[in-house]
Amino acid sequence: MNFEKRDIILILGILLVMIGLTPFMAPIYAAIIGILLYFGIKVYVGRKRKMIENDVGQGLCMECGFKIINDKCPNCDLENK
């Protein structure tokens, strides 16, 4: 979970949610919910990014969009033979 520039936008959005929750509950509970939201979103995005990286592997073929395996596209290379 590295800190990136766009995390500032996430933090500002969560602060606004916390401010919106304060009329309905104590500020400490709003802060706890905000912290849980931040880490929940970071974990979700991290897992999603890792899943996409595993699916893409070495890259995608520019012709058909298939996953490249062993520096060859299984779909395009079969057509060329």
C-alpha positions as MATLAB code, in Angstrom:
seq = 'MNFEKRDIILILGILLVMIGLTPFMAPIYAAIIGILLYFGIKVYVGRKRKMIENDVGQGLCMECGFKIINDKCPNCDLENK';
ca = [
       0.000    0.000    0.000;
       2.138    2.830   -1.303;
       1.048    6.433   -0.989;
       0.277    7.896   -4.409;
      -0.758   11.364   -5.542;
      -4.353   10.336   -6.079;
      -4.575    9.238   -2.451;
      -4.894   12.931   -1.580;
      -8.214   12.981   -3.443;
      -9.294    9.847   -1.588;
      -8.388   11.400    1.766;
     -10.254   14.608    0.953;
     -13.329   12.626   -0.078;
     -13.256   10.602    3.119;
     -12.875   13.808    5.158;
     -16.027   15.140    3.508;
     -17.836   11.894    4.361;
     -16.656   12.243    7.957;
     -17.930   15.826    8.102;
     -21.268   14.612    6.726;
     -21.484   11.912    9.399;
     -20.766   14.182   12.380;
     -24.367   15.465   12.772;
     -25.590   11.887   13.120;
     -22.904   10.429   15.392;
     -19.984   11.364   17.591;
     -16.910   12.680   15.728;
     -14.742    9.810   17.005;
     -17.070    7.258   15.410;
     -17.048    9.230   12.164;
     -13.233    9.234   12.273;
     -13.150    5.466   12.846;
     -15.503    4.927    9.905;
     -13.326    7.214    7.763;
     -10.150    5.318    8.652;
     -11.827    1.991    7.925;
     -13.072    3.329    4.580;
      -9.572    4.487    3.617;
      -7.892    1.174    4.351;
     -10.784   -0.804    2.889;
     -10.560    1.086   -0.400;
      -6.753    0.763   -0.474;
      -6.917   -3.012    0.070;
      -9.658   -3.431   -2.553;
      -7.750   -1.414   -5.167;
      -4.502   -3.238   -4.376;
      -6.100   -6.654   -4.837;
      -7.831   -5.557   -8.030;
      -4.580   -4.167   -9.449;
      -2.709   -7.386   -8.616;
      -5.459   -9.461  -10.253;
      -5.226   -7.369  -13.436;
      -1.423   -7.660  -13.484;
      -1.702  -11.450  -13.162;
      -4.261  -11.621  -15.972;
      -2.211   -9.482  -18.349;
       1.093  -11.276  -17.704;
       3.636  -10.300  -20.383;
       1.167   -8.040  -22.151;
      -1.652   -8.047  -24.650;
      -1.560   -8.616  -28.380;
      -2.160   -5.400  -30.308;
      -3.960   -7.273  -33.104;
      -6.544   -9.353  -31.270;
      -6.210   -8.503  -27.549;
      -5.254  -11.973  -26.334;
      -2.746  -12.497  -23.537;
       0.838  -12.956  -24.773;
       2.415  -16.236  -23.640;
       6.127  -16.969  -24.209;
       6.465  -13.804  -26.337;
       3.834  -15.102  -28.803;
       0.130  -14.539  -29.242;
      -1.669  -17.911  -29.198;
      -4.426  -16.601  -31.471;
      -2.439  -14.681  -34.129;
       0.468  -17.135  -34.351;
      -1.925  -20.020  -35.090;
      -3.419  -18.042  -37.981;
       0.012  -17.291  -39.489;
       1.036  -20.992  -39.676;
];
